[in-house]
Structure formats: structure tokens, C-alpha cells
Amino acid sequence: MRRLRVLSGTVLNYMRLMCEMTIAAHEREKYAAVWSLPQYHNTSPGKRHAELFGRMVQPERGLSVLDIGCGAGEGGKALKELHGLNVEYLDQVKVGSLAPFIEQPLWKPITAKFSYGYCCDVMEHIPTEFTMLCARNMLDACEQVFFSISFQHDHFGAYVGEALHLTVKPFTWWRDCLGEMGQLVEARDLMGEGVFLVHGQGSR
């Protein structure tokens, strides 16, 4: 019986791994197609929120920040220019020649450590069942994370035949869920999107 339980656990772990790999491969393919669209490069929530990040976080120049789900990296570039931060980029698809760059899905643990995390226009793109696992991974890697999240359906998915925003939830849902992952320092409902500043449980 014990051996059967061990085998059952092994099979379940294998199935879970295969499921994660399938989802990751599908998402990489989808976003490679999306980023090939010139019009998808025209807006950057990460760049747009760089000044608000500064006002909410009061970052110390020279410290490290991870631009999480960085896309073309416009957000991280703005953080470096405005706040003098050392930027590293992370996404599952590399766009352009960003460096230093970590290529991985967010539901995998992030091994490096950072003073700040910057996550704009990302969480709503993640399948709901993975959202809080991703948030947990970010907060394990970063002392504090600034989130910008849309509460609305996207329209660019029509160009590739799939929805891009997979988790469309109201402000209160995100506020409460993120508050369970760490210390929710500030949450602002900006009507259609929200920003949240969360400290990791072990942050100083």
C-alpha cells in the first residue's frame, strides 16, 4: 500500500509538471506572436507608472529592482533613468536585447534576490490558479513588490485569437488576495486598474 501511495504521488507530480510545461510552452508561443505586432509596443503601463512607483516606494538609488514580466523593458528602463536603480529583467519571452535577463515563467521560484519588484500589466495575464503562486514567488525574491493590475478585458487578444487577460477580477479581490501573500502597505483603486504595494513577510 505504501508503495502504491508513493507511485501515485510520483504520477501526480509528473502530471503536474507536464501540465505546467504545456501551459508555459503555450504562453510563450502566444506572447511571441503578440510581441510581433508593432502596435503592441505602442503602450507601456510599466513606463507610465514609473513616477508613481517612486512616490509610493521612495526607492534608494543604487539598489536592485526586478522588472517582472518586463515585455520590451520600458518600465525597467524608466526606473533606471528616474530613480537610479540597478535593473534586471524577467519574462518568459525575451523581446529585444534586454540584459541582464531571466527567462522563465513566474510560477517557477525566482532564485535571485532584489530590493524591489516591479510588476505592471502582468498579473491579469496569468491563469487564475497560478496568480497567487506567482505573487508568492515574487515576494520571496523581492523585499517589496509594486503591482499594477488591470480589472478589464484586453482587446489585443483578438489579433492572435486568444484572450490575453486570463484573470479579470475587481479591486477588492486583488487587494484581499495580495494581502494574504504579504504585508499590504498601500492599495489604490484607479478605476479600471489598481496599484498595490506589498512587502514580503521577511522584508526589513
MIDOSE-1310 file (N, C-alpha, C; in nm, 2 decimals, decimal comma, always signed):
residues 204
mrrl	+0,08/-0,12/+0,00/+0,00/+0,00/+0,00/+0,09/+0,13/+0,00; +0,19/+0,13/+0,08/+0,28/+0,24/+0,09/+0,35/+0,27/-0,05; +0,39/+0,16/-0,12/+0,45/+0,17/-0,25/+0,35/+0,23/-0,35; +0,22/+0,19/-0,34/+0,12/+0,24/-0,42/+0,10/+0,39/-0,40
rvls	+0,11/+0,43/-0,27/+0,09/+0,58/-0,25/+0,21/+0,65/-0,30; +0,33/+0,60/-0,29/+0,45/+0,66/-0,34/+0,44/+0,68/-0,50; +0,40/+0,57/-0,56/+0,38/+0,57/-0,70/+0,27/+0,67/-0,75; +0,17/+0,67/-0,67/+0,06/+0,76/-0,70/+0,11/+0,91/-0,69
gtvl	+0,18/+0,94/-0,59/+0,24/+1,07/-0,57/+0,33/+1,10/-0,68; +0,41/+1,01/-0,73/+0,51/+1,03/-0,84/+0,43/+1,06/-0,97; +0,33/+0,99/-0,99/+0,25/+1,01/-1,11/+0,18/+1,14/-1,11; +0,13/+1,18/-1,00/+0,06/+1,31/-0,98/+0,16/+1,43/-1,00
nymr	+0,28/+1,41/-0,95/+0,39/+1,51/-0,97/+0,43/+1,52/-1,11; +0,44/+1,41/-1,18/+0,47/+1,41/-1,32/+0,36/+1,47/-1,40; +0,24/+1,44/-1,37/+0,13/+1,50/-1,45/+0,12/+1,65/-1,42; +0,15/+1,70/-1,30/+0,15/+1,84/-1,27/+0,26/+1,91/-1,35
lmce	+0,38/+1,84/-1,35/+0,49/+1,90/-1,42/+0,46/+1,91/-1,57; +0,40/+1,81/-1,63/+0,37/+1,81/-1,77/+0,27/+1,92/-1,80; +0,17/+1,94/-1,71/+0,07/+2,04/-1,73/+0,13/+2,18/-1,73; +0,23/+2,20/-1,63/+0,29/+2,33/-1,62/+0,38/+2,36/-1,75
mtia	+0,45/+2,25/-1,80/+0,53/+2,27/-1,91/+0,44/+2,30/-2,04; +0,33/+2,24/-2,05/+0,24/+2,26/-2,16/+0,19/+2,40/-2,16; +0,14/+2,45/-2,04/+0,09/+2,58/-2,03/+0,20/+2,68/-2,06; +0,32/+2,66/-2,00/+0,43/+2,75/-2,03/+0,47/+2,76/-2,17
aher	+0,47/+2,65/-2,24/+0,50/+2,65/-2,39/+0,39/+2,72/-2,46; +0,27/+2,70/-2,43/+0,16/+2,77/-2,50/+0,17/+2,92/-2,47; +0,20/+2,96/-2,35/+0,20/+3,11/-2,32/+0,32/+3,17/-2,39; +0,43/+3,10/-2,40/+0,55/+3,15/-2,47/+0,51/+3,18/-2,62
ekya	+0,45/+3,08/-2,68/+0,41/+3,09/-2,82/+0,31/+3,20/-2,84; +0,21/+3,22/-2,75/+0,11/+3,32/-2,76/+0,18/+3,46/-2,75; +0,27/+3,48/-2,66/+0,32/+3,61/-2,64/+0,43/+3,64/-2,74; +0,50/+3,54/-2,80/+0,59/+3,57/-2,91/+0,51/+3,62/-3,03
avws	+0,39/+3,57/-3,05/+0,30/+3,62/-3,16/+0,25/+3,76/-3,12; +0,22/+3,79/-3,00/+0,17/+3,92/-2,96/+0,27/+4,03/-2,97; +0,40/+3,99/-2,93/+0,50/+4,09/-2,94/+0,55/+4,12/-3,08; +0,51/+4,03/-3,17/+0,55/+4,05/-3,31/+0,46/+4,16/-3,37
lpqy	+0,35/+4,20/-3,30/+0,26/+4,31/-3,35/+0,32/+4,44/-3,32; +0,35/+4,53/-3,42/+0,41/+4,66/-3,39/+0,32/+4,74/-3,29; +0,19/+4,73/-3,30/+0,10/+4,81/-3,22/+0,10/+4,77/-3,07; +0,15/+4,65/-3,04/+0,16/+4,61/-2,90/+0,27/+4,68/-2,83
hnts	+0,36/+4,74/-2,91/+0,48/+4,82/-2,85/+0,44/+4,96/-2,82; +0,32/+5,00/-2,86/+0,29/+5,15/-2,85/+0,26/+5,20/-2,71; +0,21/+5,11/-2,62/+0,18/+5,15/-2,49/+0,26/+5,07/-2,39; +0,29/+5,13/-2,28/+0,37/+5,06/-2,17/+0,32/+5,11/-2,03
pgkr	+0,24/+5,02/-1,97/+0,20/+5,05/-1,83/+0,32/+5,06/-1,74; +0,42/+4,99/-1,76/+0,54/+4,99/-1,68/+0,61/+5,13/-1,69; +0,62/+5,18/-1,80/+0,68/+5,32/-1,82/+0,59/+5,42/-1,76; +0,46/+5,40/-1,78/+0,36/+5,50/-1,73/+0,36/+5,51/-1,58
hael	+0,38/+5,40/-1,51/+0,37/+5,40/-1,36/+0,50/+5,42/-1,29; +0,61/+5,45/-1,36/+0,74/+5,46/-1,30/+0,75/+5,58/-1,20; +0,68/+5,69/-1,23/+0,68/+5,80/-1,14/+0,60/+5,77/-1,01; +0,49/+5,70/-1,03/+0,40/+5,66/-0,92/+0,48/+5,57/-0,83
fgrm	+0,55/+5,47/-0,89/+0,63/+5,38/-0,81/+0,73/+5,46/-0,72; +0,79/+5,57/-0,77/+0,88/+5,65/-0,70/+0,81/+5,71/-0,58; +0,69/+5,77/-0,60/+0,62/+5,84/-0,49/+0,58/+5,74/-0,38; +0,53/+5,62/-0,42/+0,48/+5,52/-0,33/+0,60/+5,45/-0,25
vqpe	+0,70/+5,42/-0,32/+0,81/+5,33/-0,27/+0,92/+5,42/-0,21; +0,95/+5,53/-0,26/+1,06/+5,61/-0,22/+1,19/+5,53/-0,23; +1,22/+5,48/-0,35/+1,34/+5,39/-0,36/+1,47/+5,45/-0,34; +1,56/+5,38/-0,29/+1,70/+5,42/-0,26/+1,78/+5,40/-0,39
rgls	+1,85/+5,50/-0,44/+1,93/+5,49/-0,56/+2,04/+5,39/-0,54; +2,06/+5,31/-0,65/+2,17/+5,21/-0,65/+2,12/+5,08/-0,60; +2,00/+5,06/-0,55/+1,95/+4,93/-0,51/+1,90/+4,86/-0,63; +1,87/+4,73/-0,61/+1,83/+4,64/-0,72/+1,68/+4,64/-0,74
vldi	+1,63/+4,63/-0,86/+1,49/+4,61/-0,89/+1,48/+4,51/-1,00; +1,38/+4,42/-0,99/+1,35/+4,32/-1,09/+1,22/+4,37/-1,16; +1,23/+4,39/-1,29/+1,12/+4,42/-1,38/+1,05/+4,29/-1,42; +0,94/+4,26/-1,35/+0,88/+4,13/-1,36/+0,78/+4,13/-1,47
gcga	+0,79/+4,03/-1,56/+0,70/+4,03/-1,68/+0,73/+4,15/-1,76; +0,86/+4,18/-1,79/+0,91/+4,31/-1,84/+0,87/+4,34/-1,98; +0,83/+4,24/-2,06/+0,80/+4,27/-2,20/+0,92/+4,33/-2,27; +0,90/+4,45/-2,33/+1,01/+4,52/-2,40/+1,10/+4,59/-2,31
gegg	+1,07/+4,59/-2,18/+1,16/+4,65/-2,08/+1,15/+4,80/-2,06; +1,04/+4,86/-2,11/+1,03/+5,01/-2,10/+1,01/+5,05/-1,95; +0,94/+4,97/-1,87/+0,93/+5,00/-1,73/+1,06/+5,01/-1,66; +1,14/+4,90/-1,68/+1,27/+4,89/-1,61/+1,36/+5,01/-1,66
kalk	+1,36/+5,04/-1,78/+1,44/+5,15/-1,83/+1,40/+5,28/-1,77; +1,27/+5,30/-1,75/+1,23/+5,42/-1,68/+1,27/+5,43/-1,54; +1,26/+5,31/-1,47/+1,31/+5,31/-1,33/+1,46/+5,34/-1,32; +1,54/+5,29/-1,41/+1,68/+5,33/-1,41/+1,70/+5,47/-1,43
elhg	+1,63/+5,53/-1,53/+1,65/+5,67/-1,56/+1,60/+5,76/-1,45; +1,48/+5,73/-1,40/+1,42/+5,82/-1,30/+1,47/+5,81/-1,16; +1,50/+5,68/-1,12/+1,53/+5,65/-0,98/+1,67/+5,60/-0,96; +1,75/+5,58/-1,06/+1,89/+5,53/-1,05/+1,90/+5,39/-0,99
lnve	+1,80/+5,30/-1,03/+1,80/+5,17/-0,98/+1,88/+5,07/-1,07; +1,94/+4,97/-1,02/+2,00/+4,86/-1,10/+1,90/+4,76/-1,14; +1,87/+4,76/-1,27/+1,75/+4,68/-1,32/+1,79/+4,55/-1,37; +1,72/+4,45/-1,34/+1,73/+4,31/-1,40/+1,59/+4,28/-1,46
yldq	+1,58/+4,21/-1,57/+1,46/+4,19/-1,64/+1,42/+4,04/-1,63; +1,29/+4,01/-1,62/+1,24/+3,88/-1,62/+1,11/+3,86/-1,70; +1,11/+3,76/-1,79/+0,99/+3,73/-1,86/+1,00/+3,59/-1,92; +0,90/+3,54/-1,97/+0,91/+3,41/-2,04/+0,94/+3,42/-2,18
vkvg	+0,93/+3,54/-2,24/+0,97/+3,56/-2,38/+1,06/+3,68/-2,38; +1,18/+3,67/-2,44/+1,27/+3,78/-2,45/+1,24/+3,87/-2,57; +1,22/+4,00/-2,54/+1,19/+4,09/-2,65/+1,31/+4,19/-2,66; +1,38/+4,18/-2,78/+1,49/+4,27/-2,80/+1,62/+4,21/-2,73
slap	+1,70/+4,30/-2,68/+1,83/+4,26/-2,63/+1,85/+4,30/-2,48; +1,74/+4,29/-2,40/+1,75/+4,33/-2,26/+1,85/+4,24/-2,19; +1,92/+4,31/-2,10/+2,02/+4,24/-2,02/+2,05/+4,33/-1,89; +2,07/+4,26/-1,78/+2,06/+4,11/-1,76/+1,92/+4,06/-1,76
fieq	+1,90/+3,94/-1,81/+1,76/+3,89/-1,83/+1,75/+3,75/-1,78; +1,64/+3,73/-1,71/+1,60/+3,59/-1,66/+1,48/+3,55/-1,74; +1,49/+3,43/-1,81/+1,39/+3,38/-1,89/+1,32/+3,26/-1,82; +1,20/+3,28/-1,77/+1,13/+3,18/-1,70/+0,98/+3,22/-1,68
plwk	+0,89/+3,12/-1,66/+0,76/+3,16/-1,62/+0,75/+3,20/-1,47; +0,66/+3,27/-1,43/+0,65/+3,33/-1,30/+0,61/+3,23/-1,19; +0,55/+3,12/-1,24/+0,51/+3,02/-1,13/+0,63/+2,93/-1,09; +0,75/+2,96/-1,15/+0,87/+2,89/-1,10/+0,94/+2,98/-1,00
pita	+1,00/+2,93/-0,90/+1,07/+3,01/-0,80/+1,18/+3,10/-0,87; +1,20/+3,22/-0,82/+1,30/+3,31/-0,86/+1,42/+3,30/-0,77; +1,53/+3,26/-0,81/+1,64/+3,23/-0,72/+1,72/+3,35/-0,67; +1,73/+3,45/-0,76/+1,80/+3,58/-0,72/+1,72/+3,66/-0,63
kfsy	+1,78/+3,75/-0,56/+1,72/+3,84/-0,46/+1,73/+3,99/-0,50; +1,62/+4,06/-0,47/+1,62/+4,20/-0,51/+1,56/+4,29/-0,40; +1,59/+4,42/-0,40/+1,53/+4,51/-0,31/+1,39/+4,54/-0,35; +1,36/+4,56/-0,48/+1,23/+4,59/-0,52/+1,19/+4,50/-0,64
gycc	+1,06/+4,48/-0,65/+1,00/+4,41/-0,76/+0,90/+4,51/-0,83; +0,90/+4,51/-0,96/+0,81/+4,60/-1,04/+0,73/+4,51/-1,13; +0,60/+4,50/-1,11/+0,51/+4,41/-1,18/+0,39/+4,48/-1,24; +0,40/+4,53/-1,36/+0,30/+4,61/-1,42/+0,24/+4,53/-1,54
dvme	+0,10/+4,53/-1,55/+0,03/+4,47/-1,66/+0,08/+4,32/-1,68; +0,08/+4,25/-1,57/+0,13/+4,11/-1,57/+0,03/+4,01/-1,50; -0,01/+4,04/-1,38/-0,09/+3,95/-1,30/-0,22/+3,91/-1,37; -0,28/+4,00/-1,44/-0,41/+3,97/-1,51/-0,39/+3,88/-1,63
hipt	-0,26/+3,87/-1,68/-0,23/+3,78/-1,79/-0,21/+3,63/-1,74; -0,20/+3,61/-1,61/-0,17/+3,48/-1,56/-0,30/+3,40/-1,53; -0,30/+3,27/-1,56/-0,42/+3,19/-1,53/-0,45/+3,20/-1,38; -0,57/+3,21/-1,34/-0,61/+3,24/-1,21/-0,55/+3,14/-1,11
eftm	-0,54/+3,02/-1,14/-0,49/+2,92/-1,05/-0,35/+2,94/-1,01; -0,28/+3,02/-1,10/-0,13/+3,04/-1,07/-0,10/+3,18/-1,02; -0,20/+3,27/-1,01/-0,18/+3,41/-0,97/-0,11/+3,42/-0,84; -0,16/+3,36/-0,73/-0,10/+3,38/-0,60/+0,03/+3,30/-0,58
lcar	+0,05/+3,19/-0,65/+0,18/+3,13/-0,65/+0,28/+3,22/-0,71; +0,25/+3,29/-0,82/+0,34/+3,38/-0,88/+0,37/+3,50/-0,79; +0,26/+3,55/-0,72/+0,29/+3,66/-0,63/+0,38/+3,61/-0,51; +0,36/+3,49/-0,46/+0,44/+3,44/-0,36/+0,59/+3,43/-0,40
nmld	+0,61/+3,38/-0,53/+0,75/+3,37/-0,58/+0,81/+3,51/-0,59; +0,73/+3,61/-0,63/+0,79/+3,75/-0,64/+0,83/+3,80/-0,50; +0,74/+3,78/-0,40/+0,76/+3,83/-0,27/+0,87/+3,75/-0,20; +0,90/+3,63/-0,24/+1,01/+3,56/-0,19/+1,14/+3,61/-0,24
aceq	+1,14/+3,66/-0,36/+1,26/+3,71/-0,43/+1,29/+3,86/-0,40; +1,18/+3,94/-0,37/+1,19/+4,08/-0,36/+1,14/+4,13/-0,22; +1,21/+4,22/-0,16/+1,17/+4,27/-0,03/+1,03/+4,34/-0,04; +1,00/+4,40/-0,15/+0,87/+4,46/-0,17/+0,84/+4,47/-0,32
vffs	+0,71/+4,45/-0,35/+0,67/+4,45/-0,49/+0,56/+4,55/-0,52; +0,58/+4,63/-0,62/+0,48/+4,72/-0,67/+0,41/+4,65/-0,78; +0,27/+4,64/-0,77/+0,19/+4,57/-0,87/+0,10/+4,68/-0,93; +0,09/+4,68/-1,06/-0,02/+4,75/-1,14/-0,10/+4,64/-1,21
isfq	-0,23/+4,64/-1,19/-0,31/+4,53/-1,24/-0,44/+4,59/-1,30; -0,47/+4,55/-1,42/-0,60/+4,59/-1,49/-0,71/+4,50/-1,45; -0,83/+4,56/-1,43/-0,95/+4,49/-1,40/-1,04/+4,47/-1,52; -0,99/+4,49/-1,64/-1,07/+4,49/-1,76/-1,02/+4,39/-1,86
hdhf	-1,11/+4,34/-1,95/-1,07/+4,25/-2,05/-0,98/+4,33/-2,15; -0,89/+4,25/-2,21/-0,80/+4,32/-2,31/-0,86/+4,31/-2,45; -0,80/+4,39/-2,55/-0,85/+4,38/-2,68/-0,75/+4,33/-2,78; -0,62/+4,32/-2,74/-0,52/+4,28/-2,83/-0,53/+4,13/-2,86
gayv	-0,59/+4,05/-2,77/-0,61/+3,91/-2,79/-0,68/+3,87/-2,92; -0,76/+3,97/-2,97/-0,83/+3,94/-3,09/-0,74/+3,92/-3,21; -0,62/+3,98/-3,20/-0,52/+3,97/-3,31/-0,46/+3,83/-3,32; -0,46/+3,76/-3,20/-0,40/+3,63/-3,20/-0,50/+3,52/-3,18
geal	-0,63/+3,56/-3,17/-0,73/+3,46/-3,15/-0,75/+3,41/-3,01; -0,69/+3,47/-2,91/-0,70/+3,43/-2,77/-0,70/+3,54/-2,68; -0,77/+3,52/-2,56/-0,77/+3,63/-2,46/-0,63/+3,64/-2,40; -0,59/+3,76/-2,37/-0,46/+3,78/-2,30/-0,48/+3,80/-2,15
hltv	-0,59/+3,86/-2,11/-0,62/+3,88/-1,97/-0,70/+3,76/-1,92; -0,63/+3,67/-1,85/-0,70/+3,54/-1,81/-0,75/+3,55/-1,67; -0,72/+3,66/-1,59/-0,77/+3,67/-1,46/-0,83/+3,82/-1,45; -0,95/+3,83/-1,48/-1,02/+3,96/-1,47/-1,10/+3,97/-1,34
kpft	-1,05/+4,04/-1,24/-1,11/+4,04/-1,11/-1,12/+4,19/-1,06; -1,21/+4,22/-0,97/-1,22/+4,35/-0,92/-1,11/+4,39/-0,82; -1,10/+4,52/-0,79/-1,00/+4,57/-0,70/-1,00/+4,49/-0,57; -1,12/+4,47/-0,51/-1,12/+4,41/-0,38/-1,07/+4,27/-0,38
wwrd	-1,09/+4,19/-0,49/-1,03/+4,05/-0,50/-0,88/+4,06/-0,49; -0,82/+4,15/-0,57/-0,68/+4,16/-0,58/-0,62/+4,21/-0,44; -0,69/+4,31/-0,39/-0,64/+4,36/-0,26/-0,64/+4,25/-0,15; -0,75/+4,18/-0,14/-0,76/+4,08/-0,04/-0,66/+3,96/-0,06
clge	-0,64/+3,92/-0,19/-0,55/+3,81/-0,22/-0,41/+3,85/-0,19; -0,37/+3,96/-0,24/-0,23/+4,01/-0,22/-0,20/+4,03/-0,08; -0,30/+4,08/+0,00/-0,28/+4,10/+0,14/-0,26/+3,97/+0,22; -0,30/+3,86/+0,16/-0,27/+3,73/+0,22/-0,13/+3,68/+0,19
mgql	-0,07/+3,73/+0,09/+0,06/+3,69/+0,05/+0,18/+3,76/+0,12; +0,15/+3,88/+0,17/+0,25/+3,97/+0,23/+0,18/+4,08/+0,31; +0,26/+4,18/+0,34/+0,21/+4,30/+0,41/+0,16/+4,40/+0,31; +0,03/+4,42/+0,30/-0,02/+4,51/+0,20/+0,00/+4,65/+0,26
vear	+0,09/+4,73/+0,20/+0,12/+4,86/+0,26/+0,03/+4,97/+0,20; -0,01/+4,96/+0,07/-0,09/+5,06/+0,01/-0,17/+4,99/-0,11; -0,29/+5,03/-0,13/-0,37/+4,98/-0,24/-0,46/+5,10/-0,29; -0,45/+5,12/-0,42/-0,53/+5,23/-0,48/-0,61/+5,18/-0,59
dlmg	-0,74/+5,21/-0,59/-0,83/+5,18/-0,70/-0,83/+5,29/-0,79; -0,78/+5,28/-0,91/-0,77/+5,38/-1,01/-0,87/+5,38/-1,12; -0,98/+5,30/-1,09/-1,10/+5,29/-1,18/-1,05/+5,22/-1,31; -1,07/+5,09/-1,32/-1,03/+5,01/-1,43/-0,90/+4,94/-1,41
egvf	-0,82/+4,99/-1,32/-0,69/+4,93/-1,28/-0,66/+4,97/-1,14; -0,57/+4,90/-1,08/-0,53/+4,93/-0,94/-0,38/+4,92/-0,92; -0,32/+4,98/-0,82/-0,18/+4,97/-0,79/-0,18/+4,92/-0,64; -0,08/+4,83/-0,61/-0,07/+4,77/-0,48/+0,08/+4,77/-0,45
lvhg	+0,11/+4,80/-0,32/+0,25/+4,79/-0,28/+0,25/+4,69/-0,16; +0,32/+4,58/-0,18/+0,32/+4,47/-0,09/+0,46/+4,44/-0,04; +0,48/+4,43/+0,09/+0,61/+4,39/+0,14/+0,61/+4,24/+0,17; +0,72/+4,18/+0,14/+0,73/+4,04/+0,17/+0,74/+4,01/+0,32
qgsr	+0,70/+3,89/+0,36/+0,69/+3,86/+0,51/+0,82/+3,88/+0,58; +0,93/+3,86/+0,50/+1,06/+3,87/+0,56/+1,14/+4,00/+0,53; +1,07/+4,10/+0,48/+1,13/+4,23/+0,44/+1,17/+4,30/+0,57; +1,27/+4,38/+0,56/+1,32/+4,45/+0,67/+1,24/+4,58/+0,70
